[in-house]
Amino acid sequence: MVKEEIISQIKARLEEIRPFLQEDEGDVEFQGFDEVSGYVSIKLLGNCLTCPLSKMTVRGGIERVLMNISPGIKRVEEIRG
């Protein structure tokens, strides 16, 4: 699978996840994908920034969903700031 195809699928999956985050006044934004490391970069927005469960949302939710797209995706990293 080529990088552009993976990015397209990542964005589509984030669109599926987004409504669940928005229910609690949060959101997620795609920042990038490094095919060498396999890392997807995302930015949490709104209430997700201060939520004590945000790490669990990233690891147990977003990362789990995105890693099912391709074996090339190894980790999801949250960018702050």
Backbone as CSV, one residue per row, in Angstrom:
resi,resn,N_x,N_y,N_z,CA_x,CA_y,CA_z,C_x,C_y,C_z
1,MET,0.850,-1.176,0.000,0.000,0.000,0.000,0.899,1.243,0.000
2,VAL,0.634,2.180,-0.877,1.458,3.374,-0.979,1.061,4.394,0.084
3,LYS,1.997,5.292,0.380,1.808,6.263,1.451,0.521,7.074,1.284
4,GLU,0.231,7.535,0.093,-0.965,8.357,-0.135,-2.240,7.575,0.176
5,GLU,-2.221,6.291,-0.149,-3.365,5.422,0.122,-3.561,5.235,1.629
6,ILE,-2.453,5.040,2.344,-2.517,4.892,3.802,-3.046,6.176,4.431
7,ILE,-2.536,7.321,3.993,-2.984,8.605,4.535,-4.472,8.803,4.279
8,SER,-4.917,8.461,3.111,-6.335,8.580,2.783,-7.187,7.723,3.719
9,GLN,-6.735,6.513,3.990,-7.470,5.619,4.884,-7.415,6.106,6.331
10,ILE,-6.276,6.657,6.737,-6.158,7.223,8.088,-7.175,8.346,8.259
11,LYS,-7.221,9.249,7.296,-8.155,10.381,7.377,-9.605,9.900,7.403
12,ALA,-9.912,8.875,6.628,-11.276,8.331,6.602,-11.644,7.727,7.958
13,ARG,-10.715,7.006,8.568,-10.979,6.411,9.881,-11.131,7.485,10.953
14,LEU,-10.315,8.546,10.868,-10.444,9.635,11.839,-11.805,10.317,11.708
15,GLU,-12.315,10.400,10.490,-13.651,10.971,10.283,-14.720,10.103,10.952
16,GLU,-14.497,8.799,10.987,-15.431,7.888,11.650,-15.364,8.028,13.172
17,ILE,-14.168,8.300,13.695,-13.947,8.432,15.139,-14.425,9.795,15.652
18,ARG,-14.243,10.814,14.841,-14.499,12.213,15.221,-15.843,12.440,15.932
19,PRO,-16.973,11.909,15.434,-18.252,12.181,16.110,-18.284,11.741,17.576
20,PHE,-17.588,10.660,17.905,-17.552,10.194,19.291,-16.800,11.178,20.184
21,LEU,-15.743,11.765,19.663,-14.994,12.766,20.418,-15.794,14.067,20.530
22,GLN,-16.489,14.412,19.470,-17.261,15.654,19.448,-18.446,15.607,20.406
23,GLU,-18.926,14.413,20.730,-20.003,14.279,21.711,-19.595,14.874,23.054
24,ASP,-18.311,14.836,23.355,-17.776,15.376,24.611,-16.994,16.670,24.387
25,GLU,-17.330,17.367,23.288,-16.702,18.660,22.956,-15.207,18.535,22.655
26,GLY,-14.790,17.379,22.153,-13.405,17.176,21.754,-13.316,16.980,20.252
27,ASP,-12.107,16.744,19.770,-11.908,16.493,18.351,-10.494,15.962,18.134
28,VAL,-10.224,15.524,16.920,-8.907,15.019,16.543,-8.579,15.545,15.154
29,GLU,-7.303,15.817,14.948,-6.841,16.347,13.662,-5.613,15.550,13.217
30,PHE,-5.616,15.100,11.973,-4.471,14.396,11.395,-3.333,15.389,11.183
31,GLN,-2.127,15.012,11.587,-0.951,15.863,11.411,0.050,15.302,10.415
32,GLY,0.159,13.973,10.353,1.114,13.403,9.406,1.322,11.914,9.598
33,PHE,1.997,11.320,8.618,2.360,9.909,8.672,3.771,9.753,8.157
34,ASP,4.639,9.159,8.972,6.025,8.895,8.587,6.129,7.412,8.251
35,GLU,6.278,7.105,6.967,6.287,5.702,6.560,7.559,4.966,6.997
36,VAL,8.629,5.685,7.301,9.862,5.033,7.759,9.676,4.494,9.178
37,SER,9.154,5.331,10.089,8.948,4.905,11.473,7.615,4.199,11.671
38,GLY,6.661,4.471,10.776,5.319,3.917,10.924,4.460,4.692,11.893
39,TYR,4.894,5.907,12.249,4.171,6.722,13.225,3.169,7.640,12.540
40,VAL,1.955,7.659,13.106,0.916,8.591,12.703,0.888,9.687,13.759
41,SER,0.902,10.935,13.333,0.838,12.067,14.260,-0.561,12.658,14.211
42,ILE,-1.130,12.857,15.408,-2.444,13.465,15.517,-2.391,14.582,16.552
43,LYS,-3.384,15.440,16.505,-3.511,16.496,17.493,-4.916,16.404,18.070
44,LEU,-5.005,16.289,19.391,-6.300,16.302,20.046,-6.704,17.751,20.271
45,LEU,-7.997,18.013,20.167,-8.513,19.373,20.279,-9.663,19.425,21.280
46,GLY,-10.023,20.634,21.695,-11.163,20.833,22.578,-10.954,20.187,23.935
47,ASN,-12.018,19.570,24.456,-11.953,18.955,25.780,-10.974,17.793,25.851
48,CYS,-10.606,17.233,24.723,-9.633,16.130,24.716,-8.276,16.582,25.254
49,LEU,-7.976,17.866,25.139,-6.685,18.382,25.599,-6.520,18.267,27.107
50,THR,-7.600,18.435,27.841,-7.514,18.438,29.304,-8.125,17.189,29.933
51,CYS,-8.626,16.287,29.125,-9.272,15.084,29.637,-8.229,14.126,30.225
52,PRO,-8.463,13.640,31.460,-7.507,12.699,32.056,-7.468,11.348,31.335
53,LEU,-8.456,11.068,30.505,-8.490,9.798,29.767,-7.957,9.924,28.342
54,SER,-7.368,11.062,27.994,-6.927,11.274,26.615,-5.864,10.267,26.167
55,LYS,-4.964,9.873,27.059,-3.952,8.875,26.683,-4.611,7.539,26.351
56,MET,-5.640,7.188,27.098,-6.364,5.956,26.821,-7.131,6.078,25.502
57,THR,-7.644,7.262,25.216,-8.337,7.491,23.946,-7.376,7.286,22.786
58,VAL,-6.160,7.821,22.926,-5.159,7.691,21.859,-4.716,6.240,21.706
59,ARG,-4.312,5.608,22.804,-3.761,4.240,22.721,-4.834,3.177,22.488
60,GLY,-5.868,3.195,23.311,-6.864,2.132,23.258,-7.924,2.331,22.196
61,GLY,-8.070,3.540,21.721,-9.092,3.825,20.733,-8.514,4.127,19.368
62,ILE,-7.954,5.316,19.235,-7.466,5.792,17.938,-6.349,4.907,17.389
63,GLU,-5.352,4.610,18.210,-4.230,3.790,17.733,-4.707,2.401,17.311
64,ARG,-5.553,1.790,18.104,-6.054,0.442,17.792,-6.770,0.427,16.435
65,VAL,-7.598,1.441,16.202,-8.343,1.529,14.935,-7.388,1.755,13.760
66,LEU,-6.457,2.686,13.917,-5.566,3.026,12.808,-4.571,1.909,12.486
67,MET,-4.130,1.173,13.490,-3.168,0.097,13.233,-3.790,-1.045,12.431
68,ASN,-5.102,-1.121,12.401,-5.775,-2.147,11.597,-5.796,-1.812,10.112
69,ILE,-5.434,-0.594,9.753,-5.413,-0.172,8.352,-4.300,-0.864,7.585
70,SER,-3.103,-0.852,8.186,-1.932,-1.346,7.484,-0.877,-1.804,8.496
71,PRO,-0.122,-2.866,8.176,0.965,-3.269,9.061,2.081,-2.225,9.114
72,GLY,2.042,-1.260,8.189,3.031,-0.186,8.182,2.810,0.851,9.266
73,ILE,1.630,0.838,9.877,1.345,1.772,10.975,1.736,1.094,12.279
74,LYS,2.714,1.683,12.972,3.274,1.081,14.185,2.806,1.753,15.472
75,ARG,2.497,3.054,15.393,2.164,3.807,16.608,1.450,5.101,16.224
76,VAL,0.658,5.604,17.153,0.019,6.902,17.000,0.587,7.809,18.077
77,GLU,1.103,8.936,17.660,1.692,9.911,18.576,0.847,11.160,18.616
78,GLU,0.581,11.644,19.821,-0.159,12.883,19.985,0.819,14.055,20.010
79,ILE,0.540,15.048,19.199,1.328,16.286,19.176,0.623,17.307,20.042
80,ARG,1.314,17.895,20.958,0.753,18.938,21.831,1.318,20.286,21.416
81,GLY,0.491,21.296,21.596,0.963,22.665,21.364,0.669,23.231,20.007
